[in-house]
Amino acid sequence: MRKVVLGRTGIKVSAISLGTWAYGGANMSGKFPVGWSGQNDKDSTTALLNAWRQGINHWDTADVYGEGRSESIIGTMWAQVPRKDIFLATKVGWDKGPHAHWYEPEHMVHNLERSLNNLQTDCVDLVYLHHCNFGKNGEYLDGALEVVNNFKKQGKARFIGLSDWSSNKILKYTEHCNPDVVQPYRNVMDDDYVVSGLKSYVDENNIGVCFFSPIKHGLLTGKYDKPTNFERGDHRSNIKEFASQDIIDKMKHNKSLLEQRFSNHEHPTLHGLVNALFNDAETGCVLLGQRNAKQVKIAATLGDLLADEDSDWVRSLYKH
């Protein structure tokens, strides 16, 4: 597995890193589905063990994935996996608790301490502010920063990160936050990383970058034949593209083109979709969900750089 230096952290992490959102299982936030259906804990623990064996040394989770379930599963692994071998990241911010806004400081402190307990560790390597909803005028930003920076000063986190679905939002707050790592949403269909200016800022300031949802929750792989009904609590039911037969058909067509172009690779579709994200991200890794041992085995074949012309060709297939 190719390793990248995660910006100014100076830490070498696997280019293909492990996203564990699905390990929380199906989950609701009020009326909204926010989890993943069809996951069992045995698959999750087996995936984690195999990821370590494959050199996938960067594991990413959050306090709200299954309301702590994902974190707790990771916390059971240290009898088998040396804690020092894993660059461990979690997030805080999506759980409002009883409060009227995100990032209420006392609630954040409670959740961060709970994360340490769930993860069975004294210190996480990286803690993210999970989104950029800091109020209409950014009025909750300073309080949130004070909490995570105090957490770091106390020796409970090594580095601070900032995440959001929008690269534009991350860029808006990056200078003020001064994060060591940013985590934007990015895949070959949905990509504002470059045009937003975030890429330039990351490069100029040697910030680590971790792209999440690189295969758009599985849609880009072309494995679906028709619109899918997901179980209650599965966030994919919110994603309109899963309900579009035209898009599903296009994904299947693109899959056949990827298989032709990269026929020399064991997993040509993922080789194209995932590895196309690295060419313009020197300090970047991809957070790929790996729900079982089979998916870890596939993930371990990825992470190499494509030729620029191949990367450009893959991206061209998914332009709107």
C-alpha positions as CSV (number, residue, x, y, z in Angstrom):
1,M,0.0,0.0,0.0
2,R,1.4,3.4,-1.1
3,K,1.9,5.8,1.8
4,V,1.4,9.6,1.7
5,V,2.6,12.2,4.1
6,L,-0.5,13.8,5.5
7,G,0.6,17.4,5.1
8,R,2.1,19.2,8.0
9,T,1.2,16.4,10.4
10,G,4.3,14.6,9.0
11,I,2.5,11.3,9.5
12,K,2.6,8.6,6.8
13,V,-0.8,7.2,6.2
14,S,-2.1,4.6,3.7
15,A,-3.3,6.3,0.5
16,I,-6.4,4.1,0.8
17,S,-7.7,4.8,4.3
18,L,-10.6,3.2,6.1
19,G,-13.9,4.9,6.4
20,T,-16.1,3.4,9.1
21,W,-19.4,5.3,8.7
22,A,-21.1,2.0,7.8
23,Y,-20.0,0.3,11.0
24,G,-22.6,2.3,12.9
25,G,-25.4,0.5,11.1
26,A,-28.7,1.9,10.2
27,N,-29.6,5.0,12.2
28,M,-32.1,7.8,12.4
29,S,-31.6,11.5,13.4
30,G,-35.2,12.5,14.1
31,K,-37.0,11.8,10.8
32,F,-33.8,11.6,8.7
33,P,-31.9,8.4,7.9
34,V,-28.2,8.9,8.6
35,G,-26.7,5.4,8.7
36,W,-26.1,2.3,6.6
37,S,-28.2,-0.8,6.6
38,G,-27.0,-4.4,6.4
39,Q,-23.9,-4.1,8.6
40,N,-23.0,-6.5,11.4
41,D,-20.3,-6.2,14.0
42,K,-18.5,-9.3,13.1
43,D,-17.9,-8.1,9.5
44,S,-16.7,-4.8,11.0
45,T,-14.1,-6.3,13.3
46,T,-12.9,-8.7,10.7
47,A,-12.5,-5.8,8.2
48,L,-10.5,-3.8,10.8
49,L,-8.1,-6.7,11.5
50,N,-7.6,-7.3,7.9
51,A,-7.1,-3.6,7.1
52,W,-4.2,-3.5,9.7
53,R,-2.7,-6.6,8.1
54,Q,-2.9,-5.0,4.7
55,G,-1.1,-1.8,5.9
56,I,-4.2,0.3,5.9
57,N,-3.2,2.3,8.9
58,H,-5.5,5.3,8.9
59,W,-9.0,4.7,10.4
60,D,-11.7,7.4,10.3
61,T,-14.8,7.4,12.4
62,A,-17.2,9.9,14.2
63,D,-19.1,10.1,17.4
64,V,-22.5,10.0,15.5
65,Y,-21.8,6.9,13.5
66,G,-24.4,4.7,15.1
67,E,-24.4,7.0,18.1
68,G,-21.0,5.7,19.1
69,R,-21.3,2.1,17.8
70,S,-18.6,2.6,15.1
71,E,-16.2,4.1,17.7
72,S,-16.9,1.3,20.2
73,I,-16.2,-1.4,17.6
74,I,-12.8,0.2,16.9
75,G,-12.2,0.3,20.6
76,T,-12.4,-3.5,20.9
77,M,-9.5,-4.0,18.5
78,W,-6.5,-3.0,20.5
79,A,-6.0,-6.5,21.9
80,Q,-5.3,-7.6,18.3
81,V,-4.0,-4.5,16.7
82,P,-1.3,-2.4,18.3
83,R,-2.8,1.1,18.9
84,K,0.5,2.7,17.9
85,D,0.1,1.2,14.4
86,I,-3.1,3.1,13.7
87,F,-3.6,6.8,12.8
88,L,-7.0,7.2,14.4
89,A,-9.4,10.0,13.5
90,T,-12.8,10.9,14.9
91,K,-15.2,13.9,14.6
92,V,-17.5,16.0,16.8
93,G,-20.4,18.3,15.8
94,W,-23.3,16.5,14.3
95,D,-24.9,15.7,17.7
96,K,-26.8,18.7,19.0
97,G,-28.1,16.9,22.1
98,P,-30.7,19.1,23.7
99,H,-29.3,22.3,22.4
100,A,-30.7,24.7,19.7
101,H,-27.5,24.8,17.7
102,W,-24.5,22.7,16.7
103,Y,-21.2,23.1,18.6
104,E,-22.5,23.9,22.1
105,P,-19.1,23.8,24.0
106,E,-20.1,21.8,27.1
107,H,-21.9,19.2,24.9
108,M,-18.8,19.0,22.6
109,V,-16.6,18.3,25.6
110,H,-19.0,15.6,26.8
111,N,-19.0,13.9,23.4
112,L,-15.2,14.2,23.0
113,E,-14.6,12.5,26.3
114,R,-17.2,9.8,25.3
115,S,-15.3,9.3,22.1
116,L,-12.1,8.5,24.0
117,N,-14.0,6.1,26.2
118,N,-15.6,4.4,23.2
119,L,-12.3,4.2,21.3
120,Q,-10.6,2.9,24.5
121,T,-7.7,5.3,24.0
122,D,-6.2,8.2,25.9
123,C,-5.5,10.2,22.7
124,V,-6.9,10.3,19.2
125,D,-4.5,11.3,16.5
126,L,-6.9,13.6,14.7
127,V,-10.2,15.2,15.8
128,Y,-12.4,17.0,13.2
129,L,-15.0,19.6,13.5
130,H,-17.5,17.5,11.5
131,H,-19.1,20.3,9.5
132,C,-19.0,24.0,8.9
133,N,-22.4,25.0,10.2
134,F,-21.1,27.6,12.7
135,G,-24.2,29.8,12.7
136,K,-25.5,32.4,10.3
137,N,-22.5,34.7,11.0
138,G,-20.0,32.1,12.2
139,E,-20.9,33.0,15.8
140,Y,-20.2,29.5,17.1
141,L,-16.9,28.9,15.5
142,D,-14.6,30.4,18.1
143,G,-16.3,28.4,20.9
144,A,-15.9,25.2,18.9
145,L,-12.3,25.9,18.2
146,E,-11.6,26.6,21.8
147,V,-12.9,23.2,22.7
148,V,-10.9,21.2,20.2
149,N,-7.8,23.2,20.8
150,N,-8.1,22.6,24.6
151,F,-8.6,18.9,23.9
152,K,-5.3,19.0,22.0
153,K,-3.5,21.0,24.7
154,Q,-4.6,18.4,27.3
155,G,-2.9,15.7,25.2
156,K,-6.1,14.1,24.1
157,A,-5.7,14.8,20.4
158,R,-2.6,15.3,18.3
159,F,-4.0,17.2,15.3
160,I,-7.1,19.2,14.4
161,G,-9.2,18.8,11.3
162,L,-12.2,20.5,9.5
163,S,-14.7,18.5,7.4
164,D,-17.8,19.3,5.3
165,W,-19.7,18.2,2.2
166,S,-18.7,21.5,0.5
167,S,-15.2,22.4,-0.3
168,N,-16.4,26.0,-0.5
169,K,-17.5,26.0,3.1
170,I,-14.3,24.4,4.2
171,L,-12.3,27.1,2.4
172,K,-14.4,29.8,4.0
173,Y,-13.3,28.8,7.5
174,T,-9.9,27.2,6.9
175,E,-7.8,30.3,7.5
176,H,-9.6,31.0,10.8
177,C,-9.5,27.3,11.9
178,N,-6.0,26.6,10.8
179,P,-6.6,22.9,10.6
180,D,-3.8,20.3,10.1
181,V,-6.1,18.2,7.9
182,V,-9.3,18.9,5.9
183,Q,-11.9,16.3,4.8
184,P,-14.0,17.3,1.8
185,Y,-16.5,15.3,-0.1
186,R,-15.1,14.3,-3.4
187,N,-15.6,11.8,-6.2
188,V,-15.4,11.9,-10.0
189,M,-19.1,12.9,-10.3
190,D,-19.2,15.5,-7.5
191,D,-16.0,17.5,-7.3
192,D,-15.6,21.1,-6.3
193,Y,-12.2,20.6,-4.6
194,V,-10.2,22.4,-7.4
195,V,-12.7,25.0,-8.6
196,S,-13.5,26.1,-5.0
197,G,-9.9,27.1,-4.4
198,L,-9.5,24.6,-1.6
199,K,-6.9,22.6,-3.5
200,S,-4.7,25.7,-3.9
201,Y,-5.0,26.6,-0.2
202,V,-4.1,23.0,0.8
203,D,-1.1,23.0,-1.4
204,E,0.2,26.4,-0.4
205,N,-0.2,25.6,3.3
206,N,0.9,21.9,3.3
207,I,-2.4,20.8,4.8
208,G,-3.4,17.1,4.7
209,V,-6.5,16.2,2.8
210,C,-8.8,13.2,3.1
211,F,-11.5,12.7,0.5
212,F,-14.7,11.0,1.7
213,S,-17.4,9.2,-0.3
214,P,-15.0,8.5,-3.3
215,I,-17.5,6.1,-5.0
216,K,-20.6,8.1,-4.0
217,H,-21.8,5.5,-1.5
218,G,-21.4,2.8,-4.1
219,L,-23.4,4.3,-6.9
220,L,-20.4,5.0,-9.2
221,T,-19.4,1.3,-9.2
222,G,-22.3,0.5,-11.6
223,K,-23.5,-2.4,-9.5
224,Y,-27.1,-1.2,-9.4
225,D,-29.6,-2.3,-12.1
226,K,-32.6,-0.2,-11.0
227,P,-33.6,2.3,-8.4
228,T,-33.2,0.8,-5.0
229,N,-35.3,1.0,-1.8
230,F,-33.0,1.1,1.2
231,E,-34.0,0.0,4.7
232,R,-35.1,2.5,7.3
233,G,-32.1,4.4,8.7
234,D,-30.0,4.1,5.5
235,H,-28.8,7.6,4.3
236,R,-28.7,6.4,0.7
237,S,-32.5,6.8,0.6
238,N,-31.9,10.6,0.7
239,I,-29.6,10.6,-2.4
240,K,-31.7,11.4,-5.5
241,E,-29.3,9.8,-8.0
242,F,-30.1,6.3,-6.5
243,A,-33.7,6.9,-7.7
244,S,-32.8,7.8,-11.3
245,Q,-32.8,5.0,-13.8
246,D,-31.0,7.2,-16.3
247,I,-28.1,7.8,-13.9
248,I,-28.0,4.1,-12.9
249,D,-27.8,3.2,-16.6
250,K,-25.0,5.6,-17.2
251,M,-23.1,4.2,-14.3
252,K,-23.4,0.7,-15.7
253,H,-22.2,2.0,-19.1
254,N,-19.2,3.8,-17.6
255,K,-18.4,0.6,-15.7
256,S,-18.0,-1.3,-19.0
257,L,-15.8,1.5,-20.3
258,L,-13.6,1.3,-17.2
259,E,-13.3,-2.4,-17.5
260,Q,-12.1,-2.1,-21.1
261,R,-9.5,0.7,-20.4
262,F,-8.1,-0.9,-17.2
263,S,-8.5,-4.5,-18.1
264,N,-5.0,-5.3,-16.8
265,H,-6.1,-4.4,-13.2
266,E,-7.8,-6.9,-11.0
267,H,-10.5,-4.4,-10.1
268,P,-10.7,-2.0,-13.1
269,T,-13.7,0.0,-12.0
270,L,-12.5,0.9,-8.6
271,H,-9.0,1.3,-10.0
272,G,-10.3,4.1,-12.2
273,L,-12.8,5.7,-9.9
274,V,-10.6,5.9,-6.8
275,N,-7.1,6.3,-8.2
276,A,-8.2,9.2,-10.4
277,L,-8.5,11.3,-7.2
278,F,-4.8,11.3,-6.4
279,N,-3.1,13.1,-9.3
280,D,-3.8,16.6,-8.0
281,A,-3.5,15.7,-4.3
282,E,0.1,15.2,-3.2
283,T,-0.8,15.2,0.5
284,G,-4.1,13.4,0.0
285,C,-5.6,10.1,0.9
286,V,-9.0,8.6,0.1
287,L,-11.4,7.3,2.8
288,L,-12.9,4.2,1.3
289,G,-15.6,2.4,3.2
290,Q,-14.6,-1.3,3.7
291,R,-17.5,-3.2,5.3
292,N,-16.0,-6.7,5.3
293,A,-12.9,-8.7,4.6
294,K,-13.6,-9.0,0.9
295,Q,-13.8,-5.2,0.5
296,V,-10.6,-4.8,2.4
297,K,-8.9,-7.2,0.1
298,I,-10.0,-5.1,-2.9
299,A,-9.1,-1.9,-1.2
300,A,-5.5,-3.1,-0.7
301,T,-5.1,-3.3,-4.5
302,L,-5.9,0.4,-4.9
303,G,-4.0,3.6,-4.0
304,D,-1.6,4.0,-7.0
305,L,-1.3,7.1,-9.1
306,L,-2.9,7.0,-12.6
307,A,-1.3,8.6,-15.6
308,D,-2.6,12.1,-15.9
309,E,-4.3,11.2,-19.2
310,D,-6.1,8.2,-17.6
311,S,-7.2,10.4,-14.7
312,D,-8.6,13.0,-17.0
313,W,-10.3,10.4,-19.1
314,V,-12.0,8.9,-16.1
315,R,-13.3,12.3,-14.9
316,S,-14.6,13.0,-18.4
317,L,-17.0,10.1,-18.1
318,Y,-18.8,11.6,-15.2
319,K,-19.2,15.2,-16.3
320,H,-22.8,16.4,-15.9
